[in-house]
């Protein structure tokens, strides 16, 4: 009797493991394209932000803050490294929203 019960338990364990395996595989196959799309969006946002910060800063900031630029409080021209740091910040922040939406989606 114990042998038959252990066989039934083994079969149940195998069935549960198979269901778990299928669920994990399903979530991975759904998650990978979403993750790739988020990474591509972050990369595109980074490149666009880098160019915009570098070239728009010199055009807009001296007009908006002439006194601050004259006193040296705000740089009239942005270095590539400073533009890079700002672009990284914007790109990382742009990746949060789609990642959070995907993380909190209700799963059936």
ABEGO torsion letter per residue (X at the ends): XAAAAAAAAAAAAAAAAAAAAAAAAAAAAAAAAAAAAAAAAAAAAAAAAAAAAAAAAAAAAAAABAAAAAAGABBABBBAAAAAAAAAAAAAAAAAAAAAAAAABBBX
